[in-house]
Amino acid sequence: MNVVEEKIDDLNAVIRVQIVPEDYSEKVDKTLKDYRKQANIPGFRPGKVPMGLIKNKYGKAVLAEELNKVVNESINNFITTNKVEILGNPMPKEDEEVKGDFDNPGEFEFAYEIGLAPEFEVNLSKKNKFDYLKVDIADDMLDKEVENLAKRYGSLVPAEKAGEKDMVLGEFKQIDGDITNTSTISMEFIADDKVKKEIVGQKVGTTLKLDPKSVSKGAEDMAAMLAISEEEAEALEGDFEFKITEIKTMVPAAVDQALFDKLFGEGAVKTEEELRERIKTDLERMFTNDSDRLLSQTISDKLIEKTNFDLPEDFLKRWIMASSEKEVTREELDADFENYAKSLKWQLIQNKIIKNNDIKVEPDEVMEYTKGLLVNQYAQYGMPAPEDAQLLSQAQEVLQNREEANKIYDNIYGSKMLSFFKETVKLNEKSLPYDDFVKEAYKQP
């Protein structure tokens, strides 16, 4: 057997595998003998079928299968041994037939195309400056959070007149139809100011002419409000009356020791100032994930833009079309190839960073990370985590799922890449008002 690589250019090559009978004949003969033992052919006793008949019936198929195994193993060994960095998988050369005679097996030669990973360098240092965006936890945000907590632990009490943030209960009745249903209107979420003004100040027992569309958030919400299907809600026409049967207003809980104890445990927080500090710390921790994600995305975008190298595009397009589970037309591929190329480019850059900086994920890290995920899941359901032995067993089961394991490895590598970025580049911390930060964090690429 002989395997050689023929360079076409820096990004494309052909691997030729030359095979002689000694590479395959013994395994082919053994397989055919096994077939002979099992063959059930009329006129012959089991195991007594002439070998010539077995070869005529199964010989070419067995030979083809064995040659395929030998070729694949040879190519994989060659790529591994010679550390050839390829993109995609080797593909049979389209314009070149296999050299060899299946009717009179002897020497064979197979030619496979490969796409080569480009050579490039990644340059990152303290000379590279990036903004690290953070949320400015302003006093008005803390005021709102305290207000929300007081509301969450407050109570609904009857009110005489409807206010701008009250809950108004009543009965909808279609004037020229059969639809009637008791429902609740949240005044706070009515978008139509004119309709809101009409309801504000009304008392229990008042009947209003009211379009359900004006006090709901679309067809799904209106369907629930009137106890009809979403399709009926979308097609609904006609006037409605709404008779107010009850008005409830939210009385927030007092911001005092009783509320502090409910939120954080007895004595953990003793003043409103301490409460605001706790809220601020929690908000900063919550927004850190978004800040980190923004930084990683900004750096990856910049590296993709500034790291110049080409890809074997023609080969990759043919490989994608040949290997895709779903049928892909050339037009569809051309339209989406830029996104694919960008994703592949980032993968190559990331792998280069990982290799050059010896960034590794050890099995013990993966196990501890997975156990941590499970502990968090238990906590979300208010359940204590099991003993370590059981937790270990559950983590092992999770990692047996290849898709889940890949996600976990990607998450850990992502975390290590983030740490590398923070240690390597110069960061300029920049605080933004909440609304501006949200626009940056969730804007479309």
NORSUL-V761843 format. One record per helix or strand of 2 or more residues. SS is the DSSP state (h for helix, s for strand). FROM is the first residue (numbers start at 1). TO is the last residue. If there is no record, write none. Layout:
SS&FROM&TO, SS&FROM&TO
This chain:
s&2&7, s&12&19, h&21&23, h&25&38, h&51&81, s&86&92, s&108&116, s&129&135, h&139&152, s&155&158, s&167&174, s&180&186, h&187&189, h&193&199, s&207&209, h&212&215, h&219&226, h&230&235, s&240&251, h&257&264, h&272&306, h&313&323, h&330&356, h&363&380, h&388&399, h&402&424, s&426&432, h&434&442
